[in-house]
């Protein structure tokens, strides 16, 4: 049995997941920085934030826009698993594996923190594209419903 939803809810689902995962990664990176006792902590945090904006502007903003366009082209009722393309599921599995490998490596977590902060910030920024498209779709739907109700009222008169 497939669980179908209206496609604009896929935008909300994707945006919410990107937001939550982005916040999780960023907070984990910040925790690791706060646990460390080094004079280079502001530098590590700065590298993470700067890297996050770079990852967003040069990669994830385009991926988010492509996903919004792909979701918008889906049928009005579509399986809930369609919020990601098959390639997206492979990418997530790869990122989880990379995260596990990095966390279990001999690298001090303090030095992993910029990667976590950067990727988390980039995902959080990318989620804005999904949320914006979701709310635009809701507004369009309301406008269409209100104009059709106005039109049917004028036809009755």
N, CA, C and O of each residue as an XYZ file, in Angstrom:
628
protein
N       0.839     -1.179      0.000
C       0.000      0.000      0.000
C       0.892      1.254      0.000
O       1.804      1.385      0.817
N       0.614      2.138     -0.906
C       1.370      3.387     -0.971
C       0.592      4.474     -0.245
O      -0.629      4.579     -0.362
N       1.322      5.266      0.497
C       0.726      6.389      1.203
C       0.923      7.624      0.344
O       2.035      8.146      0.255
N      -0.137      8.096     -0.286
C      -0.061      9.243     -1.176
C      -0.428     10.526     -0.434
O      -1.309     10.534      0.425
N       0.260     11.596     -0.781
C      -0.017     12.918     -0.223
C      -0.048     13.930     -1.363
O       0.420     13.656     -2.468
N      -0.605     15.099     -1.078
C      -0.564     16.167     -2.079
C       0.877     16.645     -2.203
O       1.599     16.764     -1.213
N       1.272     16.910     -3.425
C       2.701     17.145     -3.686
C       3.277     18.320     -2.914
O       4.461     18.302     -2.577
N       2.476     19.347     -2.620
C       3.095     20.474     -1.908
C       3.477     20.090     -0.478
O       4.329     20.741      0.126
N       2.856     19.042      0.070
C       3.286     18.571      1.392
C       4.660     17.911      1.334
O       5.359     17.844      2.345
N       5.048     17.428      0.168
C       6.407     16.887      0.012
C       7.447     17.992      0.183
O       8.539     17.759      0.702
N       7.088     19.205     -0.264
C       7.993     20.343     -0.067
C       8.167     20.629      1.421
O       9.275     20.898      1.885
N       7.058     20.567      2.167
C       7.137     20.793      3.615
C       7.947     19.692      4.287
O       8.751     19.968      5.177
N       7.742     18.452      3.869
C       8.483     17.330      4.450
C       9.975     17.461      4.173
O      10.792     17.329      5.085
N      10.332     17.721      2.922
C      11.753     17.869      2.568
C      12.373     19.043      3.322
O      13.474     18.924      3.860
N      11.673     20.170      3.364
C      12.195     21.337      4.081
C      12.384     21.076      5.563
O      13.381     21.491      6.154
N      11.421     20.386      6.160
C      11.520     20.078      7.586
C      12.690     19.142      7.859
O      13.417     19.330      8.834
N      12.878     18.145      7.015
C      14.010     17.232      7.209
C      15.339     17.956      7.049
O      16.255     17.755      7.847
N      15.452     18.793      6.026
C      16.697     19.554      5.836
C      16.937     20.464      7.046
O      18.074     20.601      7.496
N      15.883     21.081      7.571
C      16.022     21.953      8.741
C      16.497     21.165      9.953
O      17.450     21.561     10.624
N      15.831     20.046     10.233
C      16.173     19.258     11.418
C      17.582     18.666     11.332
O      18.341     18.714     12.299
N      17.918     18.117     10.183
C      19.256     17.534     10.024
C      20.320     18.622     10.074
O      21.383     18.428     10.664
N      20.040     19.761      9.459
C      20.979     20.884      9.509
C      21.207     21.372     10.926
O      22.343     21.627     11.328
N      20.118     21.503     11.689
C      20.253     21.935     13.084
C      21.020     20.898     13.901
O      21.872     21.251     14.716
N      20.715     19.619     13.682
C      21.402     18.544     14.409
C      22.907     18.584     14.151
O      23.707     18.540     15.086
N      23.281     18.667     12.879
C      24.712     18.676     12.544
C      25.412     19.908     13.107
O      26.509     19.811     13.658
N      24.775     21.064     12.964
C      25.375     22.302     13.477
C      25.554     22.249     14.983
O      26.607     22.619     15.501
N      24.527     21.790     15.686
C      24.622     21.713     17.144
C      25.679     20.715     17.590
O      26.382     20.945     18.574
N      25.788     19.616     16.870
C      26.831     18.633     17.201
C      28.217     19.273     17.017
O      29.092     19.106     17.867
N      28.415     19.993     15.924
C      29.694     20.665     15.698
C      29.992     21.714     16.756
O      31.126     21.824     17.222
N      28.981     22.485     17.139
C      29.174     23.503     18.185
C      29.498     22.831     19.516
O      30.370     23.300     20.247
N      28.810     21.742     19.839
C      29.111     21.007     21.076
C      30.568     20.553     21.107
O      31.238     20.667     22.133
N      31.050     20.044     19.987
C      32.434     19.577     19.931
C      33.416     20.726     20.118
O      34.462     20.559     20.746
N      33.082     21.885     19.574
C      33.959     23.047     19.765
C      33.959     23.457     21.232
O      35.011     23.764     21.792
N      32.786     23.463     21.853
C      32.687     23.885     23.250
C      33.374     22.913     24.202
O      33.836     23.318     25.268
N      33.446     21.639     23.830
C      34.114     20.637     24.666
C      35.634     20.769     24.610
O      36.331     20.353     25.535
N      36.135     21.339     23.544
C      37.582     21.439     23.353
C      38.145     22.600     24.169
O      37.436     23.542     24.523
N      39.418     22.503     24.450
C      40.110     23.593     25.157
C      41.274     24.042     24.294
O      42.423     23.662     24.518
N      40.952     24.855     23.306
C      41.983     25.294     22.378
C      41.758     26.765     22.044
O      40.627     27.253     22.037
N      42.854     27.456     21.768
C      42.761     28.856     21.383
C      42.263     29.043     19.956
O      41.953     30.162     19.548
N      42.183     27.957     19.196
C      41.757     28.070     17.796
C      40.251     27.863     17.618
O      39.782     27.697     16.492
N      39.495     27.873     18.709
C      38.056     27.615     18.618
C      37.315     28.639     17.750
O      36.496     28.240     16.923
N      37.576     29.956     17.910
C      36.884     30.905     17.028
C      37.220     30.675     15.546
O      36.370     30.838     14.670
N      38.462     30.296     15.292
C      38.867     30.014     13.910
C      38.096     28.821     13.360
O      37.602     28.867     12.234
N      37.990     27.741     14.157
C      37.266     26.550     13.706
C      35.794     26.862     13.450
O      35.225     26.416     12.454
N      35.185     27.624     14.346
C      33.784     28.000     14.162
C      33.628     28.874     12.920
O      32.685     28.698     12.148
N      34.549     29.812     12.728
C      34.498     30.682     11.554
C      34.649     29.916     10.253
O      33.962     30.196      9.271
N      35.560     28.937     10.254
C      35.739     28.096      9.066
C      34.448     27.339      8.776
O      34.044     27.218      7.620
N      33.800     26.829      9.823
C      32.550     26.104      9.641
C      31.457     26.982      9.062
O      30.757     26.573      8.135
N      31.303     28.181      9.597
C      30.263     29.093      9.104
C      30.568     29.540      7.682
O      29.690     29.517      6.820
N      31.806     29.945      7.434
C      32.204     30.370      6.085
C      32.012     29.231      5.090
O      31.487     29.431      3.995
N      32.448     28.022      5.489
C      32.275     26.852      4.630
C      30.807     26.540      4.383
O      30.432     26.141      3.280
N      29.976     26.718      5.404
C      28.542     26.460      5.254
C      27.908     27.352      4.207
O      27.123     26.888      3.380
N      28.249     28.647      4.241
C      27.721     29.557      3.219
C      28.242     29.166      1.838
O      27.505     29.228      0.854
N      29.503     28.765      1.765
C      30.061     28.331      0.485
C      29.382     27.088     -0.057
O      29.031     27.024     -1.235
N      29.197     26.093      0.816
C      28.517     24.861      0.387
C      27.107     25.179     -0.082
O      26.639     24.633     -1.081
N      26.434     26.065      0.643
C      25.063     26.423      0.244
C      25.063     27.116     -1.116
O      24.355     26.685     -2.027
N      25.844     28.179     -1.263
C      25.777     28.971     -2.484
C      26.289     28.221     -3.713
O      25.787     28.433     -4.817
N      27.279     27.350     -3.533
C      27.860     26.680     -4.693
C      27.296     25.289     -4.962
O      27.552     24.731     -6.029
N      26.543     24.715     -4.040
C      26.044     23.357     -4.267
C      24.605     23.159     -3.809
O      23.736     22.855     -4.626
N      24.343     23.324     -2.525
C      23.036     22.932     -2.003
C      21.889     23.824     -2.451
O      20.749     23.364     -2.518
N      22.161     25.090     -2.761
C      21.069     25.932     -3.262
C      20.563     25.391     -4.598
O      19.359     25.390     -4.857
N      21.475     24.939     -5.434
C      21.084     24.372     -6.729
C      20.360     23.038     -6.547
O      19.376     22.764     -7.235
N      20.842     22.217     -5.628
C      20.189     20.933     -5.367
C      18.785     21.156     -4.826
O      17.849     20.466     -5.229
N      18.630     22.115     -3.914
C      17.305     22.410     -3.364
C      16.365     22.904     -4.462
O      15.214     22.474     -4.528
N      16.842     23.800     -5.321
C      16.000     24.312     -6.412
C      15.606     23.199     -7.378
O      14.463     23.153     -7.832
N      16.532     22.309     -7.693
C      16.216     21.179     -8.576
C      15.166     20.270     -7.942
O      14.267     19.783     -8.628
N      15.280     20.044     -6.636
C      14.304     19.202     -5.956
C      12.935     19.859     -5.899
O      11.916     19.182     -6.039
N      12.900     21.179     -5.693
C      11.618     21.892     -5.700
C      10.967     21.756     -7.072
O       9.769     21.486     -7.159
N      11.727     21.936     -8.130
C      11.177     21.795     -9.487
C      10.713     20.371     -9.747
O       9.661     20.161    -10.351
N      11.491     19.386     -9.296
C      11.111     17.987     -9.487
C       9.826     17.669     -8.741
O       8.932     17.031     -9.297
N       9.718     18.103     -7.495
C       8.511     17.844     -6.707
C       7.317     18.565     -7.323
O       6.219     18.009     -7.377
N       7.519     19.786     -7.785
C       6.420     20.555     -8.386
C       5.896     19.912     -9.664
O       4.748     20.145    -10.044
N       6.715     19.110    -10.328
C       6.296     18.454    -11.569
C       5.630     17.096    -11.315
O       5.144     16.463    -12.252
N       5.607     16.651    -10.063
C       4.978     15.362     -9.744
C       3.457     15.467     -9.880
O       2.910     16.570     -9.887
N       2.779     14.331     -9.987
C       1.305     14.357    -10.019
C       0.760     14.974     -8.724
O       1.443     14.960     -7.701
N      -0.465     15.515     -8.761
C      -1.029     16.168     -7.573
C      -1.040     15.276     -6.330
O      -0.779     15.753     -5.226
N      -1.337     13.996     -6.499
C      -1.237     13.028     -5.399
C      -0.087     12.087     -5.735
O      -0.062     11.468     -6.799
N       0.857     11.990     -4.818
C       2.066     11.227     -5.114
C       2.555     10.514     -3.848
O       2.260     10.966     -2.742
N       3.290      9.416     -3.991
C       3.778      8.707     -2.802
C       4.651      9.601     -1.925
O       5.433     10.407     -2.428
N       4.509      9.451     -0.634
C       5.251     10.299      0.311
C       6.762     10.114      0.162
O       7.530     11.025      0.470
N       7.186      8.953     -0.305
C       8.621      8.704     -0.482
C       9.207      9.495     -1.651
O      10.422      9.505     -1.843
N       8.358     10.152     -2.426
C       8.825     10.925     -3.585
C       9.454     12.257     -3.205
O       9.897     13.000     -4.081
N       9.502     12.580     -1.884
C      10.135     13.848     -1.519
C      11.616     13.838     -1.852
O      12.252     14.890     -1.920
N      12.168     12.637     -2.061
C      13.543     12.499     -2.523
C      13.561     11.709     -3.818
O      12.776     10.777     -3.995
N      14.447     12.076     -4.715
C      14.684     11.268     -5.910
C      15.522     10.061     -5.477
O      16.182     10.120     -4.439
N      15.511      8.984     -6.240
C      16.332      7.818     -5.860
C      17.798      8.174     -5.600
O      18.428      7.619     -4.700
N      18.326      9.088     -6.382
C      19.710      9.536     -6.195
C      19.897     10.190     -4.820
O      20.970     10.089     -4.227
N      18.857     10.858     -4.317
C      18.911     11.489     -3.008
C      19.051     10.481     -1.886
O      19.767     10.716     -0.912
N      18.361      9.353     -2.026
C      18.482      8.306     -1.010
C      19.906      7.753     -0.981
O      20.436      7.455      0.090
N      20.517      7.616     -2.143
C      21.900      7.139     -2.216
C      22.838      8.169     -1.581
O      23.770      7.805     -0.864
N      22.587      9.452     -1.845
C      23.421     10.515     -1.283
C      23.312     10.529      0.242
O      24.319     10.689      0.931
N      22.107     10.363      0.770
C      21.927     10.346      2.221
C      22.671      9.160      2.837
O      23.335      9.307      3.863
N      22.562      7.998      2.218
C      23.272      6.822      2.730
C      24.780      7.076      2.732
O      25.472      6.714      3.684
N      25.283      7.696      1.673
C      26.711      8.014      1.607
C      27.128      9.014      2.676
O      28.201      8.878      3.265
N      26.293     10.014      2.934
C      26.623     11.015      3.949
C      26.587     10.407      5.349
O      27.414     10.750      6.194
N      25.636      9.508      5.599
C      25.580      8.836      6.892
C      26.833      7.983      7.083
O      27.438      7.986      8.156
N      27.216      7.256      6.036
C      28.419      6.428      6.110
C      29.660      7.284      6.349
O      30.500      6.941      7.180
N      29.776      8.383      5.633
C      30.915      9.284      5.821
C      30.939      9.830      7.246
O      31.999      9.901      7.867
N      29.776     10.214      7.764
C      29.698     10.708      9.137
C      30.145      9.668     10.146
O      30.870      9.979     11.091
N      29.708      8.424      9.945
C      30.127      7.339     10.844
C      31.633      7.115     10.781
O      32.292      6.938     11.805
N      32.161      7.127      9.571
C      33.610      6.923      9.414
C      34.400      8.051     10.077
O      35.399      7.800     10.751
N      33.956      9.285      9.887
C      34.665     10.421     10.477
C      34.593     10.397     11.999
O      35.595     10.630     12.676
N      33.408     10.115     12.537
C      33.258     10.099     14.002
C      34.053      8.971     14.646
O      34.493      9.091     15.789
N      34.235      7.890     13.924
C      34.984      6.756     14.467
C      36.458      6.778     14.076
O      37.198      5.845     14.386
N      36.880      7.826     13.404
C      38.291      7.939     13.026
C      39.089      8.474     14.214
O      38.531      8.795     15.263
N      40.384      8.560     14.029
C      41.245      9.064     15.102
C      41.318     10.590     15.102
O      41.982     11.169     15.962
N      40.659     11.241     14.171
C      40.666     12.712     14.134
C      39.966     13.259     15.376
O      38.887     12.786     15.734
N      40.563     14.242     16.030
C      39.881     14.862     17.179
C      38.579     15.530     16.704
O      38.544     16.157     15.645
N      37.544     15.390     17.482
C      36.239     15.937     17.104
C      36.279     17.450     16.940
O      35.493     18.020     16.184
N      37.187     18.090     17.642
C      37.332     19.532     17.505
C      37.608     19.894     16.036
O      37.128     20.914     15.543
N      38.382     19.052     15.349
C      38.717     19.330     13.956
C      37.614     18.874     12.993
O      37.585     19.294     11.837
N      36.727     18.032     13.462
C      35.565     17.640     12.652
C      34.460     18.691     12.732
O      33.605     18.779     11.851
N      34.490     19.473     13.786
C      33.398     20.422     14.021
C      33.155     21.390     12.865
O      31.990     21.664     12.575
N      34.179     21.934     12.179
C      33.872     22.834     11.064
C      33.077     22.144      9.946
O      32.233     22.768      9.305
N      33.352     20.858      9.719
C      32.609     20.131      8.688
C      31.146     19.984      9.078
O      30.250     20.149      8.249
N      30.915     19.674     10.344
C      29.545     19.505     10.819
C      28.802     20.839     10.828
O      27.647     20.914     10.407
N      29.456     21.874     11.299
C      28.825     23.201     11.313
C      28.538     23.651      9.885
O      27.451     24.154      9.599
N      29.502     23.474      8.995
C      29.329     23.903      7.607
C      28.218     23.163      6.900
O      27.375     23.789      6.257
N      28.192     21.844      7.001
C      27.150     21.079      6.334
C      25.786     21.357      6.961
O      24.778     21.447      6.260
N      25.765     21.492      8.285
C      24.508     21.793      8.958
C      23.952     23.139      8.540
O      22.759     23.260      8.264
N      24.801     24.147      8.492
C      24.351     25.476      8.073
C      23.870     25.458      6.629
O      22.848     26.063      6.306
N      24.600     24.770      5.760
C      24.210     24.688      4.348
C      22.848     24.003      4.194
O      22.014     24.463      3.414
N      22.617     22.919      4.923
C      21.320     22.241      4.861
C      20.215     23.144      5.395
O      19.128     23.211      4.821
N      20.494     23.835      6.492
C      19.496     24.738      7.058
C      19.131     25.839      6.061
O      17.953     26.140      5.872
N      20.127     26.433      5.431
C      19.861     27.475      4.431
C      19.104     26.903      3.231
O      18.201     27.550      2.701
N      19.469     25.697      2.805
C      18.774     25.058      1.692
C      17.321     24.753      2.005
O      16.474     24.760      1.111
N      17.029     24.487      3.268
C      15.650     24.175      3.647
C      14.714     25.357      3.405
O      13.514     25.170      3.207
N      15.253     26.551      3.419
C      14.436     27.749      3.211
C      13.762     27.703      1.844
O      12.620     28.142      1.703
N      14.452     27.178      0.842
C      13.884     27.074     -0.510
C      12.636     26.183     -0.512
O      11.636     26.503     -1.154
N      12.707     25.076      0.206
C      11.550     24.177      0.287
C      10.385     24.838      1.016
O       9.242     24.774      0.563
N      10.684     25.473      2.148
C       9.618     26.121      2.928
C       8.970     27.255      2.137
O       7.748     27.406      2.142
N       9.791     28.043      1.464
C       9.263     29.158      0.668
C       8.331     28.636     -0.425
O       7.254     29.191     -0.645
N       8.742     27.584     -1.096
C       7.906     27.012     -2.168
C       6.622     26.408     -1.603
O       5.561     26.510     -2.220
N       6.717     25.784     -0.438
C       5.532     25.226      0.205
C       4.521     26.332      0.505
O       3.345     26.203      0.167
N       4.969     27.415      1.136
C       4.044     28.492      1.497
C       3.525     29.241      0.276
O       2.389     29.716      0.284
N       4.330     29.354     -0.766
C       3.824     29.945     -2.017
C       2.715     29.083     -2.600
O       1.713     29.603     -3.090
N       2.891     27.766     -2.549
C       1.860     26.853     -3.050
C       0.581     26.957     -2.251
O      -0.506     26.913     -2.825
N       0.683     27.095     -0.939
C      -0.494     27.264     -0.086
C      -1.201     28.567     -0.456
O      -2.425     28.594     -0.579
N      -0.444     29.637     -0.632
C      -1.041     30.932     -0.988
C      -1.726     30.858     -2.344
O      -2.819     31.398     -2.519
N      -1.089     30.187     -3.311
C      -1.706     30.042     -4.639
C      -3.006     29.260     -4.544
O      -4.003     29.602     -5.180
N      -2.981     28.205     -3.738
C      -4.177     27.372     -3.570
C      -5.307     28.172     -2.932
O      -6.459     28.053     -3.350
N      -4.996     28.977     -1.938
C      -6.015     29.824     -1.303
C      -6.572     30.838     -2.280
O      -7.782     31.059     -2.330
N      -5.688     31.459     -3.064
C      -6.148     32.435     -4.051
C      -7.046     31.778     -5.086
O      -8.062     32.348     -5.482
N      -6.676     30.585     -5.525
C      -7.490     29.868     -6.510
C      -8.847     29.506     -5.911
O      -9.872     29.630     -6.581
N      -8.860     29.063     -4.665
C     -10.120     28.704     -4.009
C     -11.000     29.919     -3.787
O     -12.213     29.845     -3.987
N     -10.412     31.039     -3.376
C     -11.224     32.228     -3.129
C     -11.746     32.811     -4.435
O     -12.873     33.305     -4.473
N     -10.966     32.768     -5.496
C     -11.448     33.300     -6.773
C     -12.512     32.391     -7.374
O     -13.434     32.877     -8.029
N     -12.401     31.075     -7.163
C     -13.429     30.179     -7.689
C     -14.723     30.313     -6.890
O     -15.808     30.166     -7.454
N     -14.629     30.591     -5.577
C     -15.851     30.779     -4.789
C     -16.504     32.103     -5.136
O     -17.731     32.201     -5.139
N     -15.715     33.118     -5.427
C     -16.268     34.409     -5.848
C     -16.953     34.249     -7.199
O     -18.031     34.798     -7.430
N     -16.310     33.484     -8.097
C     -16.882     33.272     -9.410
C     -18.191     32.492     -9.322
O     -19.145     32.822    -10.027
N     -18.260     31.457     -8.467
C     -19.496     30.679     -8.355
C     -20.596     31.495     -7.697
O     -21.771     31.285     -8.000
N     -20.251     32.426     -6.802
C     -21.259     33.304     -6.202
C     -21.821     34.251     -7.245
O     -23.023     34.516     -7.260
N     -20.964     34.765     -8.117
C     -21.436     35.711     -9.150
C     -22.292     34.970    -10.181
O     -23.192     35.564    -10.773
N     -22.023     33.694    -10.398
C     -22.841     32.908    -11.335
C     -24.211     32.651    -10.760
O     -25.177     32.548    -11.516
N     -24.332     32.542     -9.445
C     -25.629     32.314     -8.803
C     -26.507     33.544     -8.862
O     -27.733     33.431     -8.860
N     -25.897     34.722     -8.915
C     -26.674     35.972     -8.887
C     -27.354     36.269    -10.177
O     -28.039     37.285    -10.294
